[in-house]
Amino acid sequence: MKTTKQANAIRILAMDGVQKAKSGHPGAPMGMADMADVLWRKNLNHNPANPKWFNRDRFVLSNGHASMLIYSLLHLTGYDLSLEDLKNFRQLDSKTPGHPEYGEVPGVDTTTGPLGQGFTNAVGMALAEKILAAKYNKSDIAPIDHYTYTFMGDGCMMEGISHEAASFAGTHKLGKLVAFYDDNGISIDGEVDGWFTDNTPKRFEAYGWQIVGPIDGHDEKAIQKALDEAKSNSEKPALIVCKTTIGFGSPNKGGKEESHGAPLGDEECALVRKELGWEHEELFYVPEDIYADWNAREKGAATEAAWNEKMAAYTKAYPAEAKELQARMEGKLPENWETEYNKYVKGLMTDAKSIASRKASQLSLDEMGKLIPQLVGGSADLAPSNLTVWSGSKDITPDDASGNYLHYGVREFAMTAITNGMVLHGGFLAYNATFLIFKDYAQNAIRMAALMKQQSILIYTHDSIGVGEDGPTHQPVEQVPTLRLMPGVHTWRPADWLETAVAWREGVKYTEGPTALALSRQNLEPLPRTDKQVEDVARGGYVLVDCEGTPDYILIGTGSEVKVCVDAAAQMTGKKVRVVSMPCTEVFDAQDADYKESVLPNAVRKRVAVEAQIGEMWHKYVGLDGTVVAMEGYGVSGNAGVIFKHFGFTAENVAAKALAL
């Protein structure tokens, strides 16, 4: 048996943690222990005393069900994760949840569990390192210089997102990305040969990756040699194919699906100890000499100290670049950005024209790009339609990563998860874009961004049946409501240029999750506003048109339908009508009770909400006495103006619906 006692310490802790919890996945940690030993104990640059040290190597456990692997590694190397924390695996309020969670566990660089996304986050992290290095490193001093490592299994390889991400990584020559493929041939259903017969190494080779192996994933000398080879090629990301035995060390369940997703059982755990030659029967016990072998605190402190000296020299030699880089590493935007941007917003009160909100977004992005150097983004092949290229855009290419614009190709899911990885890496305010109807391709990556409270700007254009002739396949009717249902996402559907500009500003200010902008293809007329109304746009909902005294009717709209509500109110002669624009329901809902009452007085029961989306969520604003003018099914193909009339999004219909209450 080629394994080491240091690797066996991982197996014991992982096995015991799952057994105590009576829940979890012991097989993968036991199978990957030797890979982890070589990487973490002998190669990984990190500092357990400072998990956020910027130039640390990033590590992503993409097959996150193997969470006891990373928890054991963090504990053994000296992070703030105690043995008691390991004993509380999967328990309420523990620091060791069922899957690794960013922000909950010190040393976890991203939340993983949905297979393939961790790997794709790692691609984003490696891309982030390359972009920052290209922009800030000098020939004599390179402050940005680290690797991104990821462990992944068969499940990650099967998920479609891995194909998108691997293709992108190979194209962009991410030579400081190293992926360890835990090729054990087992998933929950059993041996994968029955449903997964790809020649995975050849597939990655075709994507432009360097392939190392297959090697014996339990032979530490072979693993180290493979890692050295992987790091020798700066032009290609590397895939190290490690042939392993799931549940390594388990006499009866090793190499079988029985060790994948269930505890081994007390008897089998005892047999594992004998099989591994582990002389200690006490659960969770690791001898002090093995702890000493693993402890990375002294080495980590020295490594970070050496980097701090390098940063000091860089600051002295290149003060302007160092100041900007330091701000980016700390996540700080330029001090004057909002003041300068608000001058642009103010000008729109008089200078705005009738343009599509997608165009208004591009013009707002142009203002933001001039003010915020860490703004980097791109589109999934639709830049001429999404209008995401701005005047200062410079393409990031495989041979020159010093730019700020990415062409993601038709890879919506990978694009969004790569963006998550870039943001998690640090140093970026990132945006990405596609048609709103294709948001579903990226849905789970949006959810992961929200779950991790990671900021990004998601630009979604062609926001309704206003797409027109492309028909129902391209007309989103359920996409905005599903975004609004996702906790932590702020979804803005602006009514004109000014609201779009404010939405961009608020997206830059909102740091607790992603901001989605749902933008029109068709032109939207500028709406007149007072200074107070412009200020109140940022509150998510506000009174746009009002009447004397208490209104008899309230019309609520978003996006292109706000103008429909304004025109409907004008037709309701002799009636007291208020029009409310509500570009962001999540932000409006977070306002204090007095403000919400001032916009939607409880006493006014005759309310109509108008939106060219599925309208179920609007009933909480109109109540049982009000009504909703919305889509009730899919769209149709035809001229946009004709379609809006066909489905009742006209001033005449909205006025009639209100008067009928």
C-alpha positions as CSV (number, residue, x, y, z in Angstrom):
1,M,0.0,0.0,0.0
2,K,1.6,3.2,-1.2
3,T,-0.4,5.7,0.8
4,T,1.0,7.6,3.7
5,K,-0.1,8.1,7.4
6,Q,-0.6,11.8,6.6
7,A,-3.1,10.9,3.9
8,N,-4.7,8.3,6.2
9,A,-5.4,11.0,8.7
10,I,-7.7,12.5,6.1
11,R,-9.4,9.2,5.6
12,I,-10.0,8.7,9.3
13,L,-11.4,12.1,10.0
14,A,-13.6,12.0,6.9
15,M,-14.9,8.5,7.7
16,D,-15.5,9.3,11.3
17,G,-17.2,12.6,10.5
18,V,-19.7,11.0,8.2
19,Q,-20.3,8.1,10.5
20,K,-21.0,10.4,13.5
21,A,-23.4,12.5,11.4
22,K,-25.1,9.3,10.1
23,S,-25.0,11.2,6.8
24,G,-22.6,12.2,4.0
25,H,-20.1,10.9,1.5
26,P,-17.1,9.1,2.8
27,G,-15.9,7.4,-0.4
28,A,-14.6,10.4,-2.4
29,P,-12.6,11.9,0.5
30,M,-11.0,8.5,1.2
31,G,-10.2,8.1,-2.5
32,M,-8.8,11.6,-3.0
33,A,-6.8,11.7,0.2
34,D,-3.4,11.0,-1.5
35,M,-4.0,13.7,-4.1
36,A,-4.9,16.1,-1.3
37,D,-1.9,15.2,0.7
38,V,0.5,16.0,-2.1
39,L,-1.2,19.2,-3.1
40,W,-1.9,20.7,0.3
41,R,1.0,19.6,2.3
42,K,3.8,20.0,-0.3
43,N,2.7,22.4,-3.0
44,L,-0.2,24.8,-2.0
45,N,0.7,28.4,-1.2
46,H,-1.7,29.5,1.5
47,N,-1.8,31.0,4.9
48,P,-4.2,29.4,7.4
49,A,-3.9,32.5,9.6
50,N,-5.2,34.6,6.8
51,P,-7.6,32.7,4.5
52,K,-8.2,35.9,2.4
53,W,-4.5,36.5,1.6
54,F,-4.9,37.8,-2.0
55,N,-2.0,36.0,-3.7
56,R,-2.8,32.6,-2.2
57,D,-3.3,29.6,-4.5
58,R,-7.1,29.0,-4.9
59,F,-8.5,25.5,-4.3
60,V,-11.9,24.4,-5.4
61,L,-13.4,21.1,-4.4
62,S,-15.8,20.9,-7.3
63,N,-17.3,17.5,-6.2
64,G,-18.5,19.2,-3.1
65,H,-20.3,16.2,-1.7
66,A,-16.8,15.2,-0.6
67,S,-16.8,18.1,1.8
68,M,-15.2,16.1,4.7
69,L,-12.0,16.2,2.5
70,I,-11.7,19.9,2.6
71,Y,-12.9,20.2,6.2
72,S,-10.2,17.7,7.2
73,L,-7.6,19.6,5.2
74,L,-8.5,22.9,6.7
75,H,-8.4,21.5,10.2
76,L,-5.1,19.7,9.8
77,T,-3.3,22.6,8.2
78,G,-4.3,25.0,10.9
79,Y,-7.3,27.0,9.8
80,D,-9.9,28.1,12.3
81,L,-11.8,24.8,12.1
82,S,-11.5,22.7,15.2
83,L,-11.9,19.0,15.8
84,E,-15.2,19.8,17.5
85,D,-16.3,21.4,14.3
86,L,-15.5,18.2,12.4
87,K,-17.5,16.3,15.0
88,N,-20.5,18.6,14.3
89,F,-20.5,17.8,10.5
90,R,-23.9,18.4,8.9
91,Q,-25.4,19.7,12.2
92,L,-27.4,22.9,12.6
93,D,-25.3,26.0,12.9
94,S,-22.0,24.1,12.5
95,K,-19.0,25.4,10.6
96,T,-19.0,22.1,8.6
97,P,-22.2,22.0,6.6
98,G,-23.1,19.2,4.2
99,H,-21.4,20.9,1.3
100,P,-18.6,23.5,1.5
101,E,-20.2,27.0,1.8
102,Y,-18.4,30.2,1.0
103,G,-18.5,32.7,3.9
104,E,-19.5,30.0,6.4
105,V,-16.2,28.0,6.5
106,P,-12.8,29.8,6.7
107,G,-10.6,28.6,3.8
108,V,-13.5,27.6,1.4
109,D,-13.1,29.7,-1.8
110,T,-16.5,28.9,-3.2
111,T,-19.7,27.0,-2.4
112,T,-19.8,23.7,-4.2
113,G,-22.3,20.9,-4.6
114,P,-24.1,21.4,-7.9
115,L,-21.6,19.4,-10.0
116,G,-19.5,21.1,-12.6
117,Q,-20.0,24.6,-11.2
118,G,-17.0,24.4,-8.9
119,F,-14.8,23.5,-11.8
120,T,-16.2,26.4,-13.7
121,N,-15.7,28.8,-10.8
122,A,-12.1,27.6,-10.8
123,V,-11.9,28.6,-14.5
124,G,-13.1,32.1,-13.5
125,M,-10.5,32.3,-10.8
126,A,-7.7,31.3,-13.1
127,L,-9.0,33.8,-15.7
128,A,-9.1,36.5,-13.0
129,E,-5.5,35.8,-12.0
130,K,-4.4,36.0,-15.7
131,I,-6.2,39.3,-16.3
132,L,-4.8,41.0,-13.2
133,A,-1.3,39.6,-13.9
134,A,-1.4,41.0,-17.4
135,K,-2.5,44.4,-16.2
136,Y,-0.3,44.9,-13.2
137,N,2.7,42.6,-13.3
138,K,5.9,44.2,-14.5
139,S,9.0,42.6,-15.9
140,D,10.9,43.0,-12.7
141,I,8.1,42.6,-10.1
142,A,5.0,40.3,-10.4
143,P,2.6,40.8,-7.5
144,I,0.0,38.6,-9.0
145,D,1.3,35.1,-9.3
146,H,-0.7,32.1,-8.1
147,Y,-2.3,28.9,-9.2
148,T,-5.9,27.7,-9.2
149,Y,-6.3,24.0,-8.3
150,T,-9.6,22.0,-8.5
151,F,-10.6,18.5,-7.7
152,M,-13.4,17.0,-9.8
153,G,-15.1,13.7,-10.3
154,D,-17.1,11.9,-13.0
155,G,-20.2,13.8,-12.1
156,C,-18.5,17.1,-12.8
157,M,-17.3,15.7,-16.1
158,M,-20.8,14.6,-17.1
159,E,-22.5,17.9,-16.4
160,G,-22.8,20.0,-19.6
161,I,-21.3,23.1,-17.9
162,S,-17.9,21.3,-17.7
163,H,-17.8,21.1,-21.5
164,E,-18.5,24.8,-21.9
165,A,-16.0,25.8,-19.2
166,A,-13.2,23.4,-20.4
167,S,-13.6,24.7,-23.9
168,F,-13.3,28.3,-22.7
169,A,-10.3,27.6,-20.5
170,G,-8.4,25.9,-23.3
171,T,-9.1,28.7,-25.7
172,H,-7.9,31.3,-23.2
173,K,-4.7,29.3,-22.4
174,L,-5.2,29.4,-18.7
175,G,-1.9,27.7,-17.9
176,K,-2.1,28.3,-14.2
177,L,-5.2,26.2,-13.8
178,V,-4.6,22.6,-12.7
179,A,-7.5,20.1,-12.4
180,F,-7.2,16.8,-10.7
181,Y,-9.7,14.3,-12.1
182,D,-10.7,11.7,-9.5
183,D,-11.3,9.0,-12.1
184,N,-12.8,6.3,-9.8
185,G,-15.5,5.1,-12.2
186,I,-18.3,5.1,-9.6
187,S,-21.3,7.3,-9.0
188,I,-24.4,6.8,-6.8
189,D,-26.0,4.6,-9.4
190,G,-23.0,2.3,-9.6
191,E,-20.2,1.8,-12.2
192,V,-20.4,4.7,-14.7
193,D,-19.4,2.5,-17.6
194,G,-23.1,2.0,-18.2
195,W,-23.8,5.6,-19.0
196,F,-20.4,7.5,-19.3
197,T,-18.0,6.1,-21.8
198,D,-16.4,9.3,-23.0
199,N,-12.7,9.4,-23.6
200,T,-12.5,12.3,-21.2
201,P,-8.7,12.9,-21.6
202,K,-9.0,13.1,-25.4
203,R,-12.0,15.4,-25.0
204,F,-10.0,17.8,-22.9
205,E,-7.0,17.5,-25.2
206,A,-9.3,18.6,-28.0
207,Y,-10.2,21.6,-25.9
208,G,-6.6,22.6,-25.8
209,W,-5.6,21.2,-22.4
210,Q,-2.4,19.5,-21.4
211,I,-3.2,15.9,-20.3
212,V,-1.1,14.2,-17.6
213,G,-1.6,10.6,-16.9
214,P,-3.6,8.5,-16.2
215,I,-1.6,7.9,-13.0
216,D,-2.0,5.9,-9.9
217,G,-3.9,8.4,-7.7
218,H,-2.7,6.6,-4.5
219,D,1.0,6.9,-5.4
220,E,2.3,10.1,-4.0
221,K,5.5,10.1,-6.0
222,A,3.5,9.7,-9.2
223,I,1.1,12.5,-8.1
224,Q,4.0,14.9,-7.4
225,K,5.7,14.1,-10.7
226,A,2.4,14.7,-12.5
227,L,1.8,18.0,-10.8
228,D,5.3,19.2,-11.7
229,E,4.6,18.2,-15.3
230,A,1.3,20.0,-15.2
231,K,2.8,23.2,-14.0
232,S,5.6,23.2,-16.6
233,N,3.3,24.3,-19.5
234,S,2.3,28.0,-19.1
235,E,0.2,27.9,-22.3
236,K,-2.3,25.2,-21.4
237,P,-4.5,24.4,-18.4
238,A,-3.7,20.9,-17.2
239,L,-5.9,17.9,-16.4
240,I,-4.2,15.3,-14.2
241,V,-6.1,12.0,-14.6
242,C,-5.8,10.1,-11.3
243,K,-7.1,6.5,-11.2
244,T,-8.4,6.0,-7.7
245,T,-10.4,3.7,-5.6
246,I,-13.5,5.2,-4.0
247,G,-13.6,4.5,-0.3
248,F,-9.9,3.5,-0.4
249,G,-9.1,1.4,2.7
250,S,-12.5,0.0,3.1
251,P,-12.2,-3.8,2.7
252,N,-15.9,-4.4,1.9
253,K,-17.1,-1.1,0.4
254,G,-14.0,0.3,-1.3
255,G,-14.4,0.6,-5.1
256,K,-18.2,0.3,-4.7
257,E,-21.1,2.6,-4.8
258,E,-21.9,1.6,-1.2
259,S,-19.1,4.0,0.0
260,H,-20.3,6.9,-2.1
261,G,-23.3,8.5,-0.3
262,A,-23.8,6.7,3.0
263,P,-21.8,6.1,6.2
264,L,-19.6,3.0,6.1
265,G,-21.0,1.7,9.4
266,D,-19.2,1.1,12.7
267,E,-18.0,-2.3,11.9
268,E,-16.6,-1.3,8.5
269,C,-14.9,1.8,10.1
270,A,-13.1,-0.5,12.5
271,L,-12.0,-2.6,9.6
272,V,-10.7,0.4,7.7
273,R,-8.5,1.2,10.7
274,K,-7.0,-2.2,10.5
275,E,-6.6,-2.1,6.8
276,L,-4.8,1.2,6.9
277,G,-2.7,0.2,9.9
278,W,-4.2,3.0,11.9
279,E,-3.4,2.0,15.5
280,H,-5.7,4.4,17.3
281,E,-9.3,3.2,18.0
282,E,-10.4,6.6,19.4
283,L,-12.7,8.3,16.9
284,F,-11.3,11.5,15.3
285,Y,-7.9,10.9,16.9
286,V,-4.9,12.2,15.0
287,P,-1.4,11.8,16.7
288,E,0.5,15.0,17.4
289,D,3.4,14.0,15.1
290,I,0.9,13.9,12.1
291,Y,-0.6,17.2,13.1
292,A,3.0,18.6,13.1
293,D,3.5,17.2,9.6
294,W,0.4,18.9,8.4
295,N,0.6,22.3,10.2
296,A,1.0,25.0,7.5
297,R,0.8,28.1,9.7
298,E,4.5,28.8,10.0
299,K,5.2,28.2,6.3
300,G,2.1,30.1,5.3
301,A,3.0,33.2,7.4
302,A,6.5,33.2,5.8
303,T,5.1,32.9,2.3
304,E,2.7,35.8,2.9
305,A,5.4,37.9,4.5
306,A,7.7,37.4,1.4
307,W,4.8,38.5,-0.8
308,N,4.2,41.6,1.4
309,E,7.9,42.5,0.8
310,K,7.3,42.1,-2.9
311,M,4.2,44.4,-2.7
312,A,6.2,47.0,-0.8
313,A,8.9,47.0,-3.5
314,Y,6.1,47.2,-6.2
315,T,4.5,50.1,-4.4
316,K,7.7,52.0,-4.3
317,A,8.5,51.3,-8.0
318,Y,5.0,51.7,-9.4
319,P,3.0,53.8,-7.0
320,A,0.0,54.5,-9.3
321,E,-0.5,50.9,-10.3
322,A,0.0,49.7,-6.8
323,K,-2.7,52.1,-5.5
324,E,-5.2,50.9,-8.0
325,L,-4.3,47.2,-7.5
326,Q,-4.6,47.6,-3.7
327,A,-8.0,49.2,-4.0
328,R,-9.1,46.3,-6.3
329,M,-7.8,43.7,-3.9
330,E,-9.7,45.4,-1.1
331,G,-12.9,45.6,-3.2
332,K,-12.9,49.4,-3.0
333,L,-14.4,51.5,-5.8
334,P,-12.9,55.0,-6.7
335,E,-14.1,57.5,-4.1
336,N,-15.7,59.9,-6.6
337,W,-17.5,57.4,-8.9
338,E,-21.0,57.9,-7.6
339,T,-20.8,61.7,-7.5
340,E,-19.5,61.8,-11.1
341,Y,-22.1,59.2,-12.3
342,N,-25.0,61.2,-10.7
343,K,-24.1,64.1,-12.9
344,Y,-24.9,61.8,-15.9
345,V,-28.2,60.8,-14.2
346,K,-29.1,64.4,-13.5
347,G,-28.6,65.3,-17.1
348,L,-31.1,62.7,-18.2
349,M,-33.9,64.7,-16.7
350,T,-33.7,67.0,-19.7
351,D,-31.5,65.3,-22.2
352,A,-32.9,61.8,-22.4
353,K,-34.3,60.6,-25.7
354,S,-36.6,57.8,-26.8
355,I,-34.3,54.8,-26.9
356,A,-34.5,51.1,-26.0
357,S,-33.4,50.4,-22.4
358,R,-30.8,48.0,-23.8
359,K,-29.2,51.1,-25.5
360,A,-29.7,53.1,-22.3
361,S,-27.8,50.4,-20.5
362,Q,-24.9,50.6,-23.0
363,L,-24.7,54.4,-22.5
364,S,-24.8,53.9,-18.7
365,L,-22.1,51.2,-19.0
366,D,-20.0,53.7,-20.9
367,E,-20.2,56.1,-18.0
368,M,-19.5,53.4,-15.5
369,G,-16.5,52.1,-17.4
370,K,-14.8,55.5,-17.4
371,L,-15.2,55.7,-13.6
372,I,-14.5,52.1,-12.4
373,P,-11.3,50.4,-13.5
374,Q,-12.3,47.0,-12.1
375,L,-15.4,46.8,-14.3
376,V,-14.9,43.7,-16.6
377,G,-17.6,41.8,-18.4
378,G,-18.9,40.4,-21.6
379,S,-21.7,38.7,-23.4
380,A,-22.7,35.2,-24.6
381,D,-22.2,35.9,-28.3
382,L,-24.8,38.7,-28.5
383,A,-22.8,41.9,-28.0
384,P,-24.3,43.7,-31.0
385,S,-27.8,43.0,-29.6
386,N,-27.1,43.2,-25.9
387,L,-25.1,46.4,-26.5
388,T,-22.5,45.4,-23.9
389,V,-19.4,46.8,-25.7
390,W,-18.7,50.3,-24.6
391,S,-16.3,53.0,-25.8
392,G,-13.4,51.9,-23.6
393,S,-13.8,48.2,-24.2
394,K,-10.7,46.2,-25.0
395,D,-11.0,42.5,-25.8
396,I,-9.4,39.9,-23.5
397,T,-7.8,37.4,-25.8
398,P,-5.8,34.2,-25.3
399,D,-2.5,36.1,-26.0
400,D,-3.4,39.4,-24.3
401,A,-5.4,39.3,-21.1
402,S,-4.9,43.0,-20.2
403,G,-8.3,44.0,-21.5
404,N,-11.7,44.4,-19.9
405,Y,-14.1,42.6,-22.3
406,L,-14.8,38.9,-22.8
407,H,-16.5,37.2,-25.7
408,Y,-17.9,34.1,-23.9
409,G,-19.4,32.5,-27.0
410,V,-22.7,30.7,-26.7
411,R,-22.0,29.5,-23.2
412,E,-24.6,31.2,-20.9
413,F,-24.2,28.7,-18.0
414,A,-20.4,28.7,-18.0
415,M,-20.4,32.5,-18.5
416,T,-22.3,33.1,-15.3
417,A,-20.4,30.6,-13.2
418,I,-17.1,31.9,-14.6
419,T,-18.2,35.4,-13.6
420,N,-18.9,34.0,-10.1
421,G,-15.4,32.7,-10.0
422,M,-13.9,36.0,-11.0
423,V,-15.8,37.8,-8.4
424,L,-14.9,35.2,-5.7
425,H,-11.2,35.6,-6.7
426,G,-11.5,39.3,-6.0
427,G,-10.4,42.4,-7.9
428,F,-13.4,42.7,-10.2
429,L,-16.8,44.3,-10.6
430,A,-18.1,41.9,-13.2
431,Y,-21.1,41.9,-15.6
432,N,-22.3,39.5,-18.2
433,A,-25.2,39.4,-20.7
434,T,-27.5,37.4,-22.9
435,F,-31.1,37.6,-24.0
436,L,-33.5,37.3,-21.1
437,I,-35.1,34.1,-22.5
438,F,-31.7,32.4,-22.2
439,K,-31.4,33.2,-18.6
440,D,-32.7,29.7,-17.8
441,Y,-29.5,28.2,-19.2
442,A,-27.7,30.1,-16.4
443,Q,-30.3,29.8,-13.7
444,N,-28.3,27.6,-11.2
445,A,-25.2,29.8,-11.5
446,I,-27.4,32.9,-10.7
447,R,-28.7,31.0,-7.7
448,M,-25.2,30.2,-6.5
449,A,-24.2,33.8,-6.8
450,A,-27.2,34.8,-4.7
451,L,-26.5,32.0,-2.2
452,M,-22.9,33.2,-1.8
453,K,-24.0,36.9,-1.7
454,Q,-21.6,37.6,-4.6
455,Q,-22.1,40.8,-6.6
456,S,-22.5,40.8,-10.4
457,I,-24.5,42.7,-12.9
458,L,-26.6,40.4,-15.1
459,I,-27.7,42.2,-18.3
460,Y,-30.8,40.6,-19.9
461,T,-32.2,42.2,-23.0
462,H,-35.2,41.6,-25.2
463,D,-37.3,41.5,-22.0
464,S,-40.8,40.7,-23.2
465,I,-43.2,39.9,-26.0
466,G,-41.7,43.2,-27.4
467,V,-39.2,40.9,-29.1
468,G,-41.9,40.6,-31.7
469,E,-41.3,38.5,-34.8
470,D,-38.9,36.0,-33.2
471,G,-42.0,34.5,-31.6
472,P,-42.7,32.6,-28.3
473,T,-39.4,30.8,-28.3
474,H,-37.7,34.1,-27.8
475,Q,-40.3,36.0,-25.9
476,P,-39.7,35.7,-22.1
477,V,-42.9,35.7,-20.1
478,E,-41.8,33.9,-17.0
479,Q,-38.2,35.0,-16.6
480,V,-38.6,38.2,-14.6
481,P,-41.0,36.5,-12.1
482,T,-38.5,33.7,-11.6
483,L,-35.7,36.1,-11.0
484,R,-37.9,37.9,-8.4
485,L,-38.5,34.6,-6.6
486,M,-34.8,34.0,-6.0
487,P,-33.7,35.3,-2.6
488,G,-30.9,37.8,-2.8
489,V,-31.3,38.9,-6.4
490,H,-32.3,42.5,-7.2
491,T,-34.3,42.5,-10.5
492,W,-34.7,45.9,-12.2
493,R,-37.1,46.4,-15.2
494,P,-36.7,50.1,-16.0
495,A,-39.2,52.2,-17.8
496,D,-36.9,54.5,-19.7
497,W,-33.3,55.7,-20.0
498,L,-33.2,57.5,-16.6
499,E,-34.5,54.5,-14.7
500,T,-32.0,52.3,-16.5
501,A,-29.2,54.6,-15.5
502,V,-30.4,54.5,-11.8
503,A,-30.7,50.7,-12.0
504,W,-27.0,50.5,-13.1
505,R,-26.0,52.7,-10.2
506,E,-27.9,50.7,-7.7
507,G,-26.5,47.5,-9.1
508,V,-23.0,48.8,-8.5
509,K,-23.9,49.8,-5.0
510,Y,-25.7,46.5,-4.1
511,T,-23.0,44.1,-2.9
512,E,-25.0,41.3,-1.3
513,G,-25.9,39.5,-4.4
514,P,-26.4,39.8,-8.2
515,T,-28.4,42.5,-9.9
516,A,-30.4,41.6,-12.9
517,L,-31.4,44.2,-15.5
518,A,-34.3,43.3,-17.7
519,L,-34.1,45.6,-20.7
520,S,-36.2,46.2,-23.8
521,R,-35.5,45.8,-27.4
522,Q,-38.0,48.5,-28.4
523,N,-37.7,52.2,-27.8
524,L,-39.1,53.6,-24.6
525,E,-40.2,57.3,-24.3
526,P,-38.5,59.3,-21.6
527,L,-40.9,60.2,-18.8
528,P,-40.8,63.5,-17.0
529,R,-39.8,63.5,-13.3
530,T,-39.1,65.9,-10.5
531,D,-35.8,65.8,-8.5
532,K,-37.7,63.9,-5.7
533,Q,-39.0,61.3,-8.2
534,V,-35.5,60.8,-9.6
535,E,-34.3,60.3,-6.0
536,D,-37.1,57.8,-5.3
537,V,-36.3,55.6,-8.3
538,A,-33.7,54.1,-6.1
539,R,-36.4,53.0,-3.7
540,G,-37.6,50.4,-6.2
541,G,-41.1,51.9,-6.5
542,Y,-42.4,55.5,-6.5
543,V,-45.2,57.8,-7.5
544,L,-44.7,58.9,-11.1
545,V,-48.0,60.6,-11.9
546,D,-50.3,61.7,-9.1
547,C,-53.6,63.5,-8.5
548,E,-55.0,65.9,-6.0
549,G,-55.9,64.3,-2.7
550,T,-56.4,60.6,-2.2
551,P,-56.5,58.7,-5.5
552,D,-59.5,56.6,-6.5
553,Y,-57.3,54.3,-8.7
554,I,-53.6,53.2,-8.6
555,L,-52.0,51.9,-11.8
556,I,-48.7,50.0,-11.3
557,G,-46.3,49.2,-14.1
558,T,-42.8,48.2,-14.9
559,G,-40.7,48.6,-18.0
560,S,-42.4,49.4,-21.3
561,E,-45.8,49.1,-19.6
562,V,-45.3,52.2,-17.4
563,K,-46.0,54.4,-20.4
564,V,-49.1,52.3,-21.0
565,C,-50.2,53.1,-17.4
566,V,-49.5,56.8,-17.9
567,D,-51.6,56.9,-21.1
568,A,-54.4,55.0,-19.4
569,A,-54.5,57.4,-16.5
570,A,-54.8,60.3,-19.0
571,Q,-57.8,58.6,-20.5
572,M,-59.6,58.2,-17.2
573,T,-61.0,61.7,-17.3
574,G,-62.8,62.8,-14.2
575,K,-61.1,60.2,-12.0
576,K,-58.3,60.6,-9.5
577,V,-55.6,58.3,-10.7
578,R,-52.1,57.6,-9.5
579,V,-49.4,55.9,-11.6
580,V,-46.7,54.0,-9.7
581,S,-43.5,52.9,-11.5
582,M,-42.0,49.9,-9.7
583,P,-38.8,49.0,-11.5
584,C,-37.5,46.8,-8.6
585,T,-40.0,45.0,-6.3
586,E,-37.3,43.6,-4.1
587,V,-35.9,47.0,-3.2
588,F,-39.4,48.4,-2.8
589,D,-40.4,45.6,-0.5
590,A,-37.4,46.5,1.7
591,Q,-38.5,50.1,2.3
592,D,-40.0,51.1,5.6
593,A,-43.8,50.8,6.1
594,D,-44.4,54.5,6.0
595,Y,-42.8,54.9,2.6
596,K,-44.7,51.9,1.2
597,E,-48.0,53.3,2.5
598,S,-47.2,56.7,0.9
599,V,-46.9,55.0,-2.5
600,L,-49.6,52.4,-2.1
601,P,-52.1,53.7,0.4
602,N,-53.9,50.7,2.0
603,A,-57.2,52.6,1.7
604,V,-57.1,52.7,-2.0
605,R,-58.3,49.3,-3.2
606,K,-58.9,49.9,-6.9
607,R,-55.5,48.9,-8.2
608,V,-54.3,47.6,-11.5
609,A,-50.8,46.1,-12.1
610,V,-49.6,46.0,-15.7
611,E,-46.6,43.9,-16.9
612,A,-46.0,41.9,-20.0
613,Q,-44.8,38.9,-17.9
614,I,-46.7,36.2,-16.1
615,G,-48.5,38.2,-13.4
616,E,-49.1,36.0,-10.4
617,M,-46.7,37.9,-8.1
618,W,-48.5,41.2,-8.7
619,H,-51.5,40.1,-6.6
620,K,-49.7,40.9,-3.4
621,Y,-49.7,44.6,-4.6
622,V,-53.2,44.8,-6.0
623,G,-54.9,42.7,-3.4
624,L,-58.2,40.8,-3.7
625,D,-60.0,43.9,-4.9
626,G,-57.6,44.7,-7.7
627,T,-56.7,43.2,-11.0
628,V,-53.6,42.4,-13.1
629,V,-53.1,42.9,-16.8
630,A,-50.4,40.4,-17.6
631,M,-49.4,37.4,-19.7
632,E,-51.3,34.2,-19.0
633,G,-49.4,32.0,-21.4
634,Y,-46.7,32.2,-24.1
635,G,-46.4,34.8,-26.7
636,V,-46.9,34.7,-30.5
637,S,-44.9,35.8,-33.5
638,G,-45.7,39.1,-35.1
639,N,-45.0,42.8,-35.0
640,A,-44.3,44.0,-31.4
641,G,-46.9,46.7,-31.5
642,V,-49.6,44.4,-32.8
643,I,-48.7,41.7,-30.2
644,F,-49.0,44.2,-27.3
645,K,-52.4,45.2,-28.6
646,H,-53.4,41.5,-29.1
647,F,-52.6,40.7,-25.4
648,G,-54.3,43.8,-24.0
649,F,-51.3,46.0,-23.2
650,T,-52.9,49.2,-24.3
651,A,-54.0,52.3,-22.5
652,E,-57.6,51.7,-23.5
653,N,-57.7,48.2,-22.1
654,V,-55.9,49.1,-18.9
655,A,-58.3,52.1,-18.3
656,A,-61.3,49.8,-18.9
657,K,-60.0,47.2,-16.5
658,A,-59.5,49.9,-13.8
659,L,-62.9,51.5,-14.4
660,A,-64.6,48.1,-14.2
661,L,-63.3,47.5,-10.6
